[in-house]
Amino acid sequence: MKTTTEFCYQLDGTGKAKSVSLRSVPRHPKMPTWVHLDYAKPETQEWLRGLKLSRTILENLLDSDTTPRFFLYKKGLMLVLRGVHKALSDDGMVALHICVENNLLLTLSHRETPSVSGIIDDFKHKRGPKTIAECLVAIARQMTNRIENALVTINNEGDELEDAVLGENNFVRDTDLRSRLAVLRHEIISLRRYLLPEREMMGKMVAVTKDFLTETNQAELEEISRDMATIVSELDYARDHATVIQEELDSQTNICMSRIMYLMSLVMVIFTPLTFFTGLLGANVGGIPFGEHPNGFAIVCALLVVCVLVQIWLIRKLKWF
């Protein structure tokens, strides 16, 4: 697991940022400053305590609970966002703890956060956020975009599984499909588990941050909130879609097993009389028909063949097969 890449940038208001030393960052910087740290490191925790943040804010920044949440306080705001890292599972999701006070933006995570890396690349190309508020909205947008990409992957996998289930069935493929479907359903449940509270949190942010954000930032945050609501709705659809695929796969398996059992029953119907006759002919008693006849074996075989043909004719006539 690759840990987070720490940095400290001062925004110059033109879309660029200058890297500065963490030790040079004051409690209330005059220029917009973004600090990104690994909250699991002892030195990070010590530095945060030196900022003399309130106990509630400090506990939320260092909290191992990564459930999305948000609240405003007298000096700024605090939130936790949950996004997609790589794989779509609990291990593939990453949490970002965010605190904003005046010109200081603190973001903390314990794992590499691709959404943050994307903004750093924007700084290098002079198209990054110009203010702390823009930076906050950019982080939310980057994380939402990655979630949308993950959703596209989920929907494509669901469509592929549906096409495969509706195709020609065989036991090897059936086992593989069940494994893939189980992974897909786990991914959907894991993603929805965190995005449902994040959707509610984004809606709350839109309602209470009007004084904190500019009109442009507010409009973009509202769009992100709508996108998050759409994502959750799409996840509900994906979950129902996976359930339907599972039911169809189970139905096909049951039909296949029923056909096999039916064929085996027909075989038993055909061979049970033959077994009975051959059992009688094999009895170790006198008077067995064709026992002394030189062509007795051929005659018995011919009679058995006739018996089989009669049974097949009767089964077809009764439309059992």
DABEL-V254030 format. One record per run of one state. SS is the DSSP state (2 for helix, 1 for strand, 0 for the rest). FROM is the first residue (numbers start at 1). TO is the last residue. If there is no record, write none. Layout:
[[SS,FROM,TO] [SS,FROM,TO]]
This chain:
[[0,1,6] [1,7,11] [0,12,16] [1,17,19] [0,20,21] [2,22,24] [0,25,32] [1,33,38] [0,39,41] [2,42,50] [0,51,54] [2,55,62] [0,63,68] [1,69,73] [0,74,75] [1,76,84] [0,85,92] [1,93,101] [0,102,103] [1,104,109] [0,110,113] [2,114,124] [0,125,131] [2,132,166] [0,167,170] [2,171,208] [0,209,214] [2,215,281] [0,282,295] [2,296,317] [0,318,321]]
